[in-house]
Amino acid sequence: MRFIVPILCFLMAAASASAQPSDPVVLVVHGGAGTISRDRVTPERETAIRSALEEALRAGYAAIEEGNPALDGVVDAIEVLEDDPHFNAGIGGVFAADGTVRHDASIMDGATGQAGASTGTMHIRHPIQLARAVMEHSVHVMLNEEGAEEFAIQQGLEIVPNSFFHTEHRRRALEAAQERERELQGDAGYVPEEWQMIGTVGAVALDNEGHLAAGTSTGGMTNKRWGRIGDSPIIGAGTFVNDATCGVSSTGHGEYFIRLAIAHDIHARAMYGGETCTEAAEAVIHETLTEAGGTGGVIMLDRHGNVAMPFNTKGMYRGYITRSGQVTVKLYADE
């Protein structure tokens, strides 16, 4: 028996060491999953998206390198994407059926388990800032519409007119969705198309103290009505993180991510099922989500700096940066 214990300890240490990359990832971002292929993305748009993803990664990386908490890295990265009209978040968020742009966002701290979220806001420049303010300065987890905006004003967040978020290409997308809806009027089988849900942004960060944080921000679904809320502001569906396992941010057809608790399921499989976080992320997207008929993907970063970015669509805007500052950005399924 005295020989077995040292051997077991050695094997456990070896397994742990193999799980720790020599240049760990400290930040991973996504800008949405869907029908993203080379024949549908112009060279100019591809260049702009790759540049924006890298800018977001470097912004979040700078915060982490300065010794700030993972939450800062997440917020700084997402703010860049909220300010870029190529993504369905902040400026360039998709239009709801009534012609307004309404945002949802969430954030979670892996060290404390605290979380914050907001839904249906129309005038908050950076919804991810509001989600963090809800987490840090209220006793609640999620605030909605007028109440969320009242709280944002009290917190001194930047307020802008709804027109600040309007873009012509999102306006045309709304018109296309409503035309299709009219053509299928009375068809009980009508469901939104994949392109109506592309562009949600998210980030997961690992700071110098070994703590994780995750956040997600979106304009939701083109032509949404009745106050529809997707997965992005829902902890456990669009966002989840725990220092013991990993952080996750989701993108895709939110109704499936809500019903399947996609983000939390990845954590749970790793926490209780013995899978690595990478194995869990791959299984949840390619088995659980796919078999249910849902589309989308996630970004996952574990406590060792291992990254996974699985998706079941033609592409997903995604990228990561390592501790040494090496950036990787990808758009298509074959990258």
Secondary structure, DSSP 8 states (H G I E B T S, - for coil): -TTHHHHHHHHHHHHHHHTS-SS-EEEEEEEEEES--TTTS-HHHHHHHHHHHHHHHHHHHHHHHTT--HHHHHHHHHHHHHT-TTSSSSTT--B-TTS-B-EEEEEEETTT--EEEEEEESSBS-HHHHHHHHHHHSS-SEEEHHHHHHHHHHTT--B--GGGG--HHHHHHHHHHHHHHHHTTT-TT----GGGGTT-EEEEEE-TTS-EEEEEEE---TT--TT---STTSBTTTEEE-TTSEEEEEEE-HHHHHHHTHHHHHHHHHHHS---HHHHHHHIIIIIIHHHT--EEEEEEETTS-EE--BSSSEEEEEEEETT--EEEEEETT-
